[in-house]
Amino acid sequence: MSLDKGRLLYRVYDGTWGYDEFNAGWGDTRFAPIDDPITGKRLSHMYLGESPATVLLESVFHDVHELGSMIAYEAQLHEKLLAHIEVPAAATLGDLRDPELERLKIERSQVISSPAEHYPCTRRLAIAALAQKHDPPLQGLIWHSRQAELTKKPAEEVIILFGERYPAERGSWTRSGPGSQNLYEGPGRLRVDEVAEELRALLEIDKA
C-alpha cells in the first residue's frame, strides 16, 4: 500500500536526537534492527503511529496491559518527546494490517501479536519481505498495533520506515500543530496522564 505524502503521523523519540532522525539500527523490536537483504548493510528505521495514543502505547506503555504489568515509570518520560510530523514523500509499505492477514490466512499471533521472545522470527519476516522484488521497492511495513489490541482499543495503524530505502533527509519532515511536546511536563505530560487513566495504570517515580 502507499503511504501518502503529507499524512500526519506521530512519533515518540529521545530528545538526544532529532524528531526526524532515524534510529541507526539499535534495539530489539518486532521488525528492527535488520540488515538489508540486498546490500547487507544495517538499516536505520523509524517507528510511527496514526495517533498520539498509539505511539504512547507502543513506547511508554508498551508493557502495560493485562498480560504484563499495570505500572509505567516516570523515568521512561525523561528526555522523551511526542512529535506531530507530516510524511515528506510517498512510501511503499508492505501491508500487514488485519484485513490483509485475514486474506492471506495468517493469524495475528504469528506476526503482529507474538510476544517479544519471537521478535527474531518477525524480523526474519521483514527481511524476507524486503528481499522480494517490488516496483517500487518496499520501504517499510504497516500493521495494526498489538498494544492497542491488548488494551482493548480499536485497531490503530503502526508504521516502520527503513531509512536507506526511504530517503527522507533530516529537515524534510515538517512538524505540524504543537510540533514536539515534552512528555515529562506540560501538554505532553497531560497526554501521558490521559492514557494512564484510561488504562487504569500507575505511573511510579522509579523502578527501585
LINKAMO-V786360 format. One record per residue. N is the residue number from 1. PHI is phi in whole degrees, 0 to 359 (* if undefined). Layout:
# LINKAMO-V786360
<<N PHI> <N PHI>>
This chain:
# LINKAMO-V786360
<<1 *> <2 256> <3 270> <4 285> <5 300> <6 90> <7 295> <8 277> <9 228> <10 229> <11 212> <12 263> <13 219> <14 277> <15 296> <16 296> <17 244> <18 283> <19 295> <20 246> <21 264> <22 287> <23 296> <24 289> <25 121> <26 254> <27 102> <28 212> <29 233> <30 301> <31 234> <32 202> <33 275> <34 219> <35 259> <36 297> <37 293> <38 271> <39 263> <40 79> <41 270> <42 297> <43 269> <44 287> <45 208> <46 216> <47 267> <48 223> <49 219> <50 278> <51 210> <52 302> <53 299> <54 299> <55 288> <56 290> <57 296> <58 278> <59 233> <60 302> <61 254> <62 303> <63 257> <64 264> <65 192> <66 296> <67 271> <68 236> <69 237> <70 254> <71 234> <72 242> <73 236> <74 301> <75 303> <76 288> <77 268> <78 298> <79 66> <80 262> <81 229> <82 251> <83 260> <84 256> <85 228> <86 255> <87 296> <88 281> <89 205> <90 300> <91 226> <92 260> <93 244> <94 284> <95 268> <96 241> <97 287> <98 307> <99 300> <100 287> <101 298> <102 297> <103 297> <104 275> <105 59> <106 245> <107 283> <108 304> <109 296> <110 279> <111 228> <112 265> <113 258> <114 290> <115 289> <116 300> <117 295> <118 259> <119 303> <120 303> <121 289> <122 290> <123 291> <124 296> <125 297> <126 299> <127 298> <128 297> <129 296> <130 290> <131 283> <132 289> <133 275> <134 228> <135 229> <136 283> <137 296> <138 296> <139 242> <140 176> <141 225> <142 224> <143 205> <144 263> <145 305> <146 292> <147 296> <148 297> <149 296> <150 295> <151 263> <152 60> <153 261> <154 301> <155 303> <156 230> <157 278> <158 237> <159 229> <160 241> <161 249> <162 257> <163 303> <164 289> <165 266> <166 244> <167 281> <168 251> <169 286> <170 302> <171 97> <172 272> <173 274> <174 268> <175 280> <176 241> <177 55> <178 285> <179 74> <180 244> <181 243> <182 294> <183 277> <184 273> <185 206> <186 72> <187 301> <188 296> <189 294> <190 299> <191 297> <192 299> <193 297> <194 296> <195 294> <196 300> <197 295> <198 296> <199 279> <200 60> <201 260> <202 262> <203 255> <204 260> <205 291> <206 208> <207 297> <208 291>>
